[in-house]
Amino acid sequence: MAYKGFAHVYDQLMAHAPYDKWVAFTEHMITQSNKKISTILDLGCGTGEIAIRLAKQGYTITGVDYASDMLTHAMAKSTQEQVPISWIQQDIIHLHGFSNIDLCISYCDVMNYITNKNDIENVCQRVYDSLKADGLFIFDIHHIKYANEQLIDHTFAEKSDDLAYIWECEQGDERGEMYHYLTFFQRQHNHYIRFDEVHHQRTYEMEEYELILKKCGFTKINFHADFNAEKGNSLDHAERIFILAQK
């Protein structure tokens, strides 16, 4: 997904995103795994908020994203904060060039942008091949019930002095498939510039992700609800499901 104009307003829109919760959850999972984790690959790293936080904790981080504009913002922030991170432009469906990675993460709905099962399997297989023996893969997805009941056929809007947006979410042809129609109005000097984006996502049942991961060779697959480190806690009522798999 190339974010085009969206990259320039992404940090403003995500100002209240729970990045610290993603980082805390990651560290909880590392602790629970009893594994030595040094190298982390952040797939779909966006503007680098999670990668930078993890790098500050002492991990060796590589951020991967398809959108060059996102990486430009990420690089500027990490340079300003003097945090050493490698930023790589790649489509994670065709992830290549990595080996012996301790942990791969993919957060903030990135896997929901992989709408085709074959492509999901390709991502999982390439992650598997990039990990060291007993390496970990953690990613999150929208719970399909939450997507159907709280996102699809809903409209959201927000405005500030400098930015306003209207977000309409419509049902796709398949279960769990959705199209996000986004209209932005960004202030520049004494006028507003409008730009529009369409984002295509799909989420699947947890069992379907589990089957794909097992097919790729992953074992010890666990599910977590809404940043909760306890396995299987209130999954039916979760907005976001975290999936942890071990090579």
N, C-alpha and C positions, 0 to 999 in steps of 0.2 A: 504494500500500500504506500504510494507516494503521496505525502500529505500536502504538497503544493503550498498554498497560502496558509494552511492550518498551522504549519510549523512556527510561523511568526507570532501566533497568538496562543500557542499551546501552553506555555508556562503560565500565562495570565489566566487561562481557563482552568488550569490544574493547580492553582495556587493553594487550594484547600485539600488537595489529594493526600491520602494517608501514606505518604512515602515512608515515614518512620515505621509504620506498621508492617510494610513489606520487608523492610530491613530487619526488624525485630523478629518477624516470623522466620525469615531466612536463617538468622542466627540461632533461633530455637531449634530449627530442623538440623542444623549443623551439630549443635550440642547433643541432641537426641540420637544422632547417627553414630556418635562416638568415633567419627572419622577425622583425620587431619585434612582440613580444607585450606588450600593456599590459593589456587587459581580458580577464578570464577568467570564464566562466559555469560554475559547478559545479552540475550537475544531479543531484538526489538527494543533496544535501550532508549529510544526516543531522545530527549534532550539531556539524558544522563543523570537525572536526579537520584535514582537508586544506585547506579554504578558509582557515582561520586561518594555517596554515603558509605557504601561498602568499602571503597578504596580507603576512606579515612579510618576504617576499622583495621586496616593492615592487609587486606586481601589484594592479590594481584588481579586486576580486572581488565577484561577486554569487552568493549561494547560493540555490538553488531546491530546495524539498522540498514534498511533499504533506502530510507529517505535521506538524501545528502543534506538537505536543509536542517533536518533534526540533528544530524551529526555536527554540522557547523556550529549550532548553538551549544551542543554538548562539549565540543572541543574548547569553545570560548570560555565556558564556565569552569572546566577543569583546569585550563591554563590560568585563569584568574585566581583560582583557589589553590594553585600549585599542587594539584593532585595528579600523579602520573597514571594515565589510563591510555590504552591503545584503542583507537576508534576505527572500526572497519566497516566499509560499505559492502553489504552483501544481502541478497535475498535469502532468508533462512531456509526456504524450501530447497535451495541449492547450496547449503552450508558446506564449506570445504576449507581445508588448510589447517585444521586444528587436531591436536592429539593429546592424550594424557591430561585432559582437563579434569579437575576434581569435581566441579559442580557447574551445571548449566541451569540458568534461571530464565524464565520468560513470563513477565508480569504485565499488568495493566491491559488485559484483553487481547494481547498480541496473538495468542493461539486462536481466538475467535475470528481473527481476520483470515485464518487458513480455513476456507469454507468447504474444501473438497477433501474427502476422506483419504484419497490417495496422496494428496499433498501433506496431510497431517502425518500419515505414515512415513512419508519421505523425510519430513522434519525430524520425527522421532528416531528414524534409523540413522540419520546423519548426526544427530546428537549422541546416540549410542556409540557410533564409531569414533566420535570426538572425545569421549570420556575415557578415563583410565579404568582399569579393572576395579569394580565396586564403586565407581563414580555415581553421582546423583544428578537427577534431573527434576526440577521443581517448576511447575507452571500453574497458572490460574485460568479459569474459564467462568463465564456466566453460567449459573445454574439454569437449566432449561426452563424450569418452572418460573423462576424469577423473570427471565427474558420474556416468556409468553404473557405473564400477568402484569409486569411492572414496566416493561419497555415497549413492546410491540403495541401499536395503535395508541400510543401516548405522545403528547407534545410537551416539550420543555422549553423554557425561555429564561433568560437572565440578562440584566443590563447593568452597566456601570457608566461612568462619565466617558470612558475611552473605548468601550467595547460592549456590543450587544449581540446576542445570538438567538435564533429560533431553531430548535432541534425537533424534527418529526421522525418518529420511528415507525416503519411500516413492515408488515408481514411479507416475507418472501414466499416462494412456491413450496418450500419444504419446511417441515417441522424444525423449529429452532433457527430458521433463517430470517434475517432482518436487514432492512436497508435504512440507514440513517441519513436523512436529508438535512443538511446544516446550512443555514444562512447567517453570515456574519456581517456586522456593520462596525468597522474599525475607524476610529477618529484619527484624522490626520490634519493638523492645524485647525482650520475653521470649518471643515466639512468631513463627511463620513464616506468611506469606501466600502462598497458591498462586494463580498465574494461568496461563492457557494461551493459546497463539497457534497459528495455522496460516498458514504462508507458502507461497505458490504460486510456483514458478519454472519456467522452461523455457529451455534453451539449444539453439542450432541449430548446424549445421555452419558453418564459417568461410565457405564458398562462398556460403551463403545470405545471410549478413550482407553479403558483398561485392556480391551482386546487388542487394540493397535499396539499399545506398549508391550504387551506380552509377545505379540508376533515379532516385534523388533528385538526381543531378547531381554527386556527389562524384567526384574523380579521385585518382590517386596513393594507392591504398589499400594499406597495409602491415600486416603481422601480426608481433607480437612475443610471445615466450614469457616469462612469469614475471618481469616487470620487466627483462628483458634488452633493451638498446637495439639490439642487432644484429637485422636483419631476418631472419625465418624461422629463427631459432636453435632447434633441437630442439622444434618445435611439437608433434610427435606425443606427447611425454612431458610436456607442460606441464599444470599445474593451471589456470592462468589465462592467457587470451589477451588481449593488448592490440591493439586495432584503431585505426589512425591513418588518417584520410581528410582530403583537402584539397578545399576548394570550388573 
